[in-house]
Amino acid sequence: MRDKSHMEQVDRWALYVKTHPRSDWIKQIKPFIDSQIIMANRFYKRLAKIPQGLEKIRRLKEG
């Protein structure tokens, strides 16, 4: 388990999301989510170039 301060931050964020309109907090979280998708796509492109990379991608996506 993470430390107490991490859980306190999670609780503060949850409260913020519950008490503010989606249009407010989506502006804060959207850049983070977009960057995660970009990084994942870059990873898959690099992985596809190595030997057996496409097979590894298939296994990753199967679960």
Backbone bond lengths (Angstrom), bond angles and torsions (degrees), N, CA, C in turn:
res aa  C-N    CA-C-N  psi(-1)  N-CA   C-N-CA  omega(-1)  CA-C   N-CA-C  phi
1 M - - - 1.459 - - 1.528 109.03 -
2 R 1.280 114.59 145.29 1.459 119.64 177.94 1.524 110.37 -72.97
3 D 1.294 115.61 170.45 1.464 119.62 -177.46 1.530 111.63 -72.30
4 K 1.306 114.20 168.98 1.468 121.79 -175.89 1.526 112.29 -59.40
5 S 1.338 117.58 -38.87 1.465 120.23 -177.03 1.530 111.46 -64.67
6 H 1.344 116.30 -31.91 1.464 119.48 177.76 1.530 109.89 -65.46
7 M 1.310 116.63 -46.29 1.467 119.74 -179.95 1.527 111.16 -65.64
8 E 1.315 116.76 -34.04 1.467 119.06 176.58 1.522 110.52 -64.34
9 Q 1.317 117.57 -39.41 1.465 121.33 177.76 1.524 110.54 -65.77
10 V 1.325 116.89 -41.11 1.470 120.72 177.36 1.524 109.51 -60.96
11 D 1.318 116.95 -44.10 1.467 120.74 178.90 1.531 111.49 -62.72
12 R 1.345 117.00 -41.88 1.477 120.08 178.67 1.526 110.80 -62.96
13 W 1.342 116.63 -41.93 1.465 119.78 179.91 1.526 110.49 -65.40
14 A 1.326 116.61 -43.12 1.468 120.12 178.93 1.523 110.65 -60.10
15 L 1.313 117.11 -42.04 1.466 120.60 178.08 1.523 110.61 -64.25
16 Y 1.323 116.70 -42.11 1.466 120.71 178.80 1.529 110.42 -60.18
17 V 1.323 116.32 -45.23 1.472 120.73 -179.32 1.529 110.45 -63.75
18 K 1.320 116.27 -38.69 1.471 120.07 -179.31 1.531 112.60 -70.48
19 T 1.333 116.87 -29.66 1.465 119.95 -171.90 1.525 114.43 -105.23
20 H 1.328 117.00 0.77 1.468 119.93 179.70 1.528 109.43 -126.96
21 P 1.312 116.86 151.11 1.465 120.09 178.92 1.537 110.61 -63.40
22 R 1.298 114.88 149.71 1.460 121.31 179.13 1.530 111.17 -54.80
23 S 1.308 116.79 -37.21 1.469 120.74 -178.70 1.529 111.85 -61.53
24 D 1.331 117.65 -25.50 1.468 120.78 177.54 1.525 111.44 -76.59
25 W 1.327 116.95 -53.27 1.468 118.71 -172.76 1.517 113.73 -81.49
26 I 1.332 117.97 -20.22 1.472 119.37 178.78 1.529 110.36 -64.97
27 K 1.331 116.90 -31.22 1.468 120.70 178.11 1.520 111.23 -63.14
28 Q 1.321 116.74 -30.68 1.459 120.97 -179.61 1.522 112.10 -81.66
29 I 1.311 117.73 -36.42 1.465 120.77 -173.47 1.527 112.87 -90.56
30 K 1.335 117.90 -25.63 1.464 121.10 -176.61 1.530 113.61 -57.48
31 P 1.323 120.20 -45.97 1.472 118.98 178.91 1.535 112.53 -60.23
32 F 1.320 116.68 -36.89 1.465 120.13 178.31 1.522 111.42 -65.31
33 I 1.314 116.72 -48.07 1.471 121.23 -179.91 1.526 109.99 -62.54
34 D 1.321 116.79 -44.84 1.465 120.20 179.06 1.525 111.37 -59.42
35 S 1.328 117.06 -41.34 1.465 119.42 -179.90 1.521 111.83 -67.34
36 Q 1.322 117.38 -33.54 1.466 120.21 177.34 1.528 111.02 -65.66
37 I 1.314 116.57 -39.73 1.468 120.90 178.35 1.526 110.31 -66.37
38 I 1.320 116.78 -43.09 1.470 121.06 178.48 1.523 110.50 -60.64
39 M 1.328 117.18 -45.50 1.468 120.74 -179.77 1.533 111.45 -64.52
40 A 1.315 117.42 -38.99 1.465 120.53 178.25 1.531 110.22 -64.20
41 N 1.328 117.15 -43.33 1.461 120.09 179.08 1.523 111.81 -63.03
42 R 1.326 116.81 -39.68 1.467 120.47 176.56 1.529 110.56 -62.76
43 F 1.310 116.21 -42.17 1.462 120.90 178.81 1.525 110.60 -59.66
44 Y 1.326 117.17 -48.10 1.464 120.93 -179.46 1.532 111.63 -62.14
45 K 1.318 116.91 -38.85 1.474 119.87 178.31 1.521 111.32 -64.32
46 R 1.342 116.83 -42.80 1.471 119.79 177.73 1.524 110.86 -66.73
47 L 1.313 116.95 -42.92 1.458 121.11 -179.59 1.525 111.40 -62.76
48 A 1.313 117.36 -36.59 1.469 121.43 -178.59 1.526 111.86 -64.70
49 K 1.320 117.69 -21.30 1.463 121.22 -177.17 1.530 113.64 -86.26
50 I 1.327 117.82 -12.29 1.463 119.40 -178.44 1.530 109.66 -91.74
51 P 1.340 116.52 160.55 1.468 118.84 177.03 1.534 110.90 -56.83
52 Q 1.279 116.80 135.55 1.473 125.33 -177.28 1.530 113.10 61.41
53 G 1.318 117.06 15.77 1.462 120.51 -178.72 1.518 113.37 -62.67
54 L 1.315 116.65 -42.92 1.467 119.25 -179.87 1.533 110.84 -64.91
55 E 1.320 116.77 -35.85 1.469 120.32 176.45 1.529 110.14 -64.58
56 K 1.312 117.40 -41.24 1.462 121.03 178.64 1.523 111.07 -64.09
57 I 1.320 116.86 -40.37 1.463 121.23 177.43 1.525 109.80 -62.09
58 R 1.324 116.14 -44.24 1.474 119.43 178.91 1.526 110.76 -58.46
59 R 1.339 116.56 -44.79 1.465 119.68 179.99 1.517 111.94 -66.59
60 L 1.319 117.67 -37.71 1.468 120.44 176.70 1.533 111.84 -61.03
61 K 1.312 115.00 -42.53 1.473 119.20 -176.73 1.522 112.48 -75.67
62 E 1.324 117.71 -19.93 1.467 120.46 176.84 1.520 111.02 -72.84
63 G 1.287 116.89 -23.68 1.446 118.12 176.58 1.453 113.49 118.97
